Amino acid sequence: DEPKEVTLSAHEWECLQQDTEASSRRLQTLSAQLNRMSGDLLQAFEMRTVLSSSRLGVERARERESRMAAVVAKFEEELLVARQRRCQPSPSVNVASAAVDRNAVTPS
């Protein structure tokens, strides 16, 4: 049982129009703020996603570097052992007799 007609004075009608316009402006202001906040949130999300991806990339690179350092250390150790073996005389070879034998053979 709501009234079907309402009678307003010119002053009341003017106040109603002003309130409607003020509400419309407020709605536009709030919509603009919401759009800015939405853009900021989206940008922050994208930046966090990129940062997270970058951190994962750095972590993988560090792991790869660690593995490569271990491989290099292993090869350096093997190289050192090989050099030491090459520089040590074999126990079955007599160095003094080898020098004498070389001197005994003269090219013709």
Biotite code that builds the C-alpha atoms (Angstrom):
import biotite.structure as struc

atoms = struc.array([
    struc.Atom([0.000, 0.000, 0.000], chain_id="A", res_id=1, res_name="ASP", atom_name="CA", element="C"),
    struc.Atom([2.485, 2.542, -1.169], chain_id="A", res_id=2, res_name="GLU", atom_name="CA", element="C"),
    struc.Atom([1.275, 5.876, -2.419], chain_id="A", res_id=3, res_name="PRO", atom_name="CA", element="C"),
    struc.Atom([1.077, 6.068, -6.208], chain_id="A", res_id=4, res_name="LYS", atom_name="CA", element="C"),
    struc.Atom([1.537, 9.800, -6.373], chain_id="A", res_id=5, res_name="GLU", atom_name="CA", element="C"),
    struc.Atom([3.626, 12.211, -4.360], chain_id="A", res_id=6, res_name="VAL", atom_name="CA", element="C"),
    struc.Atom([3.259, 15.922, -4.498], chain_id="A", res_id=7, res_name="THR", atom_name="CA", element="C"),
    struc.Atom([6.423, 17.954, -4.041], chain_id="A", res_id=8, res_name="LEU", atom_name="CA", element="C"),
    struc.Atom([6.889, 21.638, -3.856], chain_id="A", res_id=9, res_name="SER", atom_name="CA", element="C"),
    struc.Atom([9.295, 23.301, -6.272], chain_id="A", res_id=10, res_name="ALA", atom_name="CA", element="C"),
    struc.Atom([11.852, 23.659, -3.467], chain_id="A", res_id=11, res_name="HIS", atom_name="CA", element="C"),
    struc.Atom([11.544, 19.947, -2.510], chain_id="A", res_id=12, res_name="GLU", atom_name="CA", element="C"),
    struc.Atom([11.856, 18.947, -6.167], chain_id="A", res_id=13, res_name="TRP", atom_name="CA", element="C"),
    struc.Atom([15.006, 21.097, -6.501], chain_id="A", res_id=14, res_name="GLU", atom_name="CA", element="C"),
    struc.Atom([16.492, 19.481, -3.355], chain_id="A", res_id=15, res_name="CYS", atom_name="CA", element="C"),
    struc.Atom([15.686, 16.005, -4.705], chain_id="A", res_id=16, res_name="LEU", atom_name="CA", element="C"),
    struc.Atom([17.398, 16.861, -8.011], chain_id="A", res_id=17, res_name="GLN", atom_name="CA", element="C"),
    struc.Atom([20.480, 18.203, -6.205], chain_id="A", res_id=18, res_name="GLN", atom_name="CA", element="C"),
    struc.Atom([20.689, 15.074, -4.041], chain_id="A", res_id=19, res_name="ASP", atom_name="CA", element="C"),
    struc.Atom([20.400, 12.888, -7.141], chain_id="A", res_id=20, res_name="THR", atom_name="CA", element="C"),
    struc.Atom([23.170, 14.834, -8.899], chain_id="A", res_id=21, res_name="GLU", atom_name="CA", element="C"),
    struc.Atom([25.373, 14.732, -5.790], chain_id="A", res_id=22, res_name="ALA", atom_name="CA", element="C"),
    struc.Atom([24.827, 10.985, -5.521], chain_id="A", res_id=23, res_name="SER", atom_name="CA", element="C"),
    struc.Atom([25.700, 10.578, -9.192], chain_id="A", res_id=24, res_name="SER", atom_name="CA", element="C"),
    struc.Atom([28.924, 12.598, -8.775], chain_id="A", res_id=25, res_name="ARG", atom_name="CA", element="C"),
    struc.Atom([29.827, 10.598, -5.666], chain_id="A", res_id=26, res_name="ARG", atom_name="CA", element="C"),
    struc.Atom([29.226, 7.364, -7.582], chain_id="A", res_id=27, res_name="LEU", atom_name="CA", element="C"),
    struc.Atom([31.503, 8.559, -10.402], chain_id="A", res_id=28, res_name="GLN", atom_name="CA", element="C"),
    struc.Atom([34.214, 9.526, -7.896], chain_id="A", res_id=29, res_name="THR", atom_name="CA", element="C"),
    struc.Atom([34.005, 6.161, -6.144], chain_id="A", res_id=30, res_name="LEU", atom_name="CA", element="C"),
    struc.Atom([34.047, 4.329, -9.482], chain_id="A", res_id=31, res_name="SER", atom_name="CA", element="C"),
    struc.Atom([37.178, 6.229, -10.533], chain_id="A", res_id=32, res_name="ALA", atom_name="CA", element="C"),
    struc.Atom([38.865, 5.410, -7.207], chain_id="A", res_id=33, res_name="GLN", atom_name="CA", element="C"),
    struc.Atom([37.881, 1.764, -7.548], chain_id="A", res_id=34, res_name="LEU", atom_name="CA", element="C"),
    struc.Atom([39.279, 1.653, -11.094], chain_id="A", res_id=35, res_name="ASN", atom_name="CA", element="C"),
    struc.Atom([42.581, 3.201, -9.937], chain_id="A", res_id=36, res_name="ARG", atom_name="CA", element="C"),
    struc.Atom([42.805, 0.757, -7.035], chain_id="A", res_id=37, res_name="MET", atom_name="CA", element="C"),
    struc.Atom([42.032, -2.129, -9.369], chain_id="A", res_id=38, res_name="SER", atom_name="CA", element="C"),
    struc.Atom([44.807, -1.017, -11.724], chain_id="A", res_id=39, res_name="GLY", atom_name="CA", element="C"),
    struc.Atom([47.242, -0.660, -8.824], chain_id="A", res_id=40, res_name="ASP", atom_name="CA", element="C"),
    struc.Atom([46.353, -4.119, -7.518], chain_id="A", res_id=41, res_name="LEU", atom_name="CA", element="C"),
    struc.Atom([46.765, -5.641, -10.962], chain_id="A", res_id=42, res_name="LEU", atom_name="CA", element="C"),
    struc.Atom([50.143, -3.961, -11.385], chain_id="A", res_id=43, res_name="GLN", atom_name="CA", element="C"),
    struc.Atom([51.252, -5.137, -7.921], chain_id="A", res_id=44, res_name="ALA", atom_name="CA", element="C"),
    struc.Atom([50.132, -8.675, -8.738], chain_id="A", res_id=45, res_name="PHE", atom_name="CA", element="C"),
    struc.Atom([52.006, -8.630, -12.037], chain_id="A", res_id=46, res_name="GLU", atom_name="CA", element="C"),
    struc.Atom([55.127, -7.273, -10.343], chain_id="A", res_id=47, res_name="MET", atom_name="CA", element="C"),
    struc.Atom([54.959, -9.975, -7.671], chain_id="A", res_id=48, res_name="ARG", atom_name="CA", element="C"),
    struc.Atom([54.523, -12.612, -10.357], chain_id="A", res_id=49, res_name="THR", atom_name="CA", element="C"),
    struc.Atom([57.583, -11.334, -12.237], chain_id="A", res_id=50, res_name="VAL", atom_name="CA", element="C"),
    struc.Atom([59.554, -11.098, -8.994], chain_id="A", res_id=51, res_name="LEU", atom_name="CA", element="C"),
    struc.Atom([58.610, -14.644, -8.046], chain_id="A", res_id=52, res_name="SER", atom_name="CA", element="C"),
    struc.Atom([59.604, -15.891, -11.485], chain_id="A", res_id=53, res_name="SER", atom_name="CA", element="C"),
    struc.Atom([62.900, -14.015, -11.258], chain_id="A", res_id=54, res_name="SER", atom_name="CA", element="C"),
    struc.Atom([63.623, -15.493, -7.830], chain_id="A", res_id=55, res_name="ARG", atom_name="CA", element="C"),
    struc.Atom([63.006, -18.994, -9.183], chain_id="A", res_id=56, res_name="LEU", atom_name="CA", element="C"),
    struc.Atom([65.344, -18.268, -12.079], chain_id="A", res_id=57, res_name="GLY", atom_name="CA", element="C"),
    struc.Atom([68.050, -17.036, -9.706], chain_id="A", res_id=58, res_name="VAL", atom_name="CA", element="C"),
    struc.Atom([67.605, -20.113, -7.514], chain_id="A", res_id=59, res_name="GLU", atom_name="CA", element="C"),
    struc.Atom([67.939, -22.438, -10.521], chain_id="A", res_id=60, res_name="ARG", atom_name="CA", element="C"),
    struc.Atom([71.019, -20.520, -11.704], chain_id="A", res_id=61, res_name="ALA", atom_name="CA", element="C"),
    struc.Atom([72.626, -20.839, -8.264], chain_id="A", res_id=62, res_name="ARG", atom_name="CA", element="C"),
    struc.Atom([71.916, -24.569, -8.212], chain_id="A", res_id=63, res_name="GLU", atom_name="CA", element="C"),
    struc.Atom([73.421, -24.912, -11.698], chain_id="A", res_id=64, res_name="ARG", atom_name="CA", element="C"),
    struc.Atom([76.452, -22.883, -10.601], chain_id="A", res_id=65, res_name="GLU", atom_name="CA", element="C"),
    struc.Atom([76.896, -25.129, -7.572], chain_id="A", res_id=66, res_name="SER", atom_name="CA", element="C"),
    struc.Atom([76.719, -28.273, -9.718], chain_id="A", res_id=67, res_name="ARG", atom_name="CA", element="C"),
    struc.Atom([79.188, -26.809, -12.210], chain_id="A", res_id=68, res_name="MET", atom_name="CA", element="C"),
    struc.Atom([81.565, -25.825, -9.382], chain_id="A", res_id=69, res_name="ALA", atom_name="CA", element="C"),
    struc.Atom([81.459, -29.409, -8.110], chain_id="A", res_id=70, res_name="ALA", atom_name="CA", element="C"),
    struc.Atom([82.223, -30.727, -11.612], chain_id="A", res_id=71, res_name="VAL", atom_name="CA", element="C"),
    struc.Atom([85.111, -28.277, -12.007], chain_id="A", res_id=72, res_name="VAL", atom_name="CA", element="C"),
    struc.Atom([86.500, -29.243, -8.587], chain_id="A", res_id=73, res_name="ALA", atom_name="CA", element="C"),
    struc.Atom([86.336, -32.921, -9.535], chain_id="A", res_id=74, res_name="LYS", atom_name="CA", element="C"),
    struc.Atom([88.145, -32.320, -12.834], chain_id="A", res_id=75, res_name="PHE", atom_name="CA", element="C"),
    struc.Atom([90.779, -30.158, -11.121], chain_id="A", res_id=76, res_name="GLU", atom_name="CA", element="C"),
    struc.Atom([91.403, -32.948, -8.632], chain_id="A", res_id=77, res_name="GLU", atom_name="CA", element="C"),
    struc.Atom([91.655, -35.531, -11.429], chain_id="A", res_id=78, res_name="GLU", atom_name="CA", element="C"),
    struc.Atom([94.024, -33.252, -13.351], chain_id="A", res_id=79, res_name="LEU", atom_name="CA", element="C"),
    struc.Atom([96.228, -32.788, -10.297], chain_id="A", res_id=80, res_name="LEU", atom_name="CA", element="C"),
    struc.Atom([96.374, -36.550, -9.732], chain_id="A", res_id=81, res_name="VAL", atom_name="CA", element="C"),
    struc.Atom([97.211, -37.135, -13.417], chain_id="A", res_id=82, res_name="ALA", atom_name="CA", element="C"),
    struc.Atom([100.013, -34.536, -13.299], chain_id="A", res_id=83, res_name="ARG", atom_name="CA", element="C"),
    struc.Atom([101.430, -36.060, -10.134], chain_id="A", res_id=84, res_name="GLN", atom_name="CA", element="C"),
    struc.Atom([101.431, -39.524, -11.722], chain_id="A", res_id=85, res_name="ARG", atom_name="CA", element="C"),
    struc.Atom([103.110, -38.205, -14.844], chain_id="A", res_id=86, res_name="ARG", atom_name="CA", element="C"),
    struc.Atom([105.836, -36.419, -12.874], chain_id="A", res_id=87, res_name="CYS", atom_name="CA", element="C"),
    struc.Atom([106.695, -39.414, -10.635], chain_id="A", res_id=88, res_name="GLN", atom_name="CA", element="C"),
    struc.Atom([109.170, -41.933, -12.081], chain_id="A", res_id=89, res_name="PRO", atom_name="CA", element="C"),
    struc.Atom([107.941, -45.443, -12.484], chain_id="A", res_id=90, res_name="SER", atom_name="CA", element="C"),
    struc.Atom([109.476, -47.827, -9.903], chain_id="A", res_id=91, res_name="PRO", atom_name="CA", element="C"),
    struc.Atom([110.527, -50.295, -12.658], chain_id="A", res_id=92, res_name="SER", atom_name="CA", element="C"),
    struc.Atom([112.577, -47.730, -14.599], chain_id="A", res_id=93, res_name="VAL", atom_name="CA", element="C"),
    struc.Atom([116.101, -46.938, -13.529], chain_id="A", res_id=94, res_name="ASN", atom_name="CA", element="C"),
    struc.Atom([116.620, -43.285, -14.347], chain_id="A", res_id=95, res_name="VAL", atom_name="CA", element="C"),
    struc.Atom([120.429, -43.449, -14.154], chain_id="A", res_id=96, res_name="ALA", atom_name="CA", element="C"),
    struc.Atom([120.696, -46.402, -16.539], chain_id="A", res_id=97, res_name="SER", atom_name="CA", element="C"),
    struc.Atom([118.275, -44.792, -18.946], chain_id="A", res_id=98, res_name="ALA", atom_name="CA", element="C"),
    struc.Atom([120.530, -41.729, -19.089], chain_id="A", res_id=99, res_name="ALA", atom_name="CA", element="C"),
    struc.Atom([123.599, -43.896, -19.701], chain_id="A", res_id=100, res_name="VAL", atom_name="CA", element="C"),
    struc.Atom([121.874, -45.870, -22.456], chain_id="A", res_id=101, res_name="ASP", atom_name="CA", element="C"),
    struc.Atom([120.866, -42.642, -24.201], chain_id="A", res_id=102, res_name="ARG", atom_name="CA", element="C"),
    struc.Atom([124.470, -41.434, -24.141], chain_id="A", res_id=103, res_name="ASN", atom_name="CA", element="C"),
    struc.Atom([125.737, -44.771, -25.501], chain_id="A", res_id=104, res_name="ALA", atom_name="CA", element="C"),
    struc.Atom([123.644, -44.507, -28.632], chain_id="A", res_id=105, res_name="VAL", atom_name="CA", element="C"),
    struc.Atom([125.026, -41.904, -30.955], chain_id="A", res_id=106, res_name="THR", atom_name="CA", element="C"),
    struc.Atom([123.474, -40.897, -34.200], chain_id="A", res_id=107, res_name="PRO", atom_name="CA", element="C"),
    struc.Atom([125.550, -41.771, -37.265], chain_id="A", res_id=108, res_name="SER", atom_name="CA", element="C"),
])
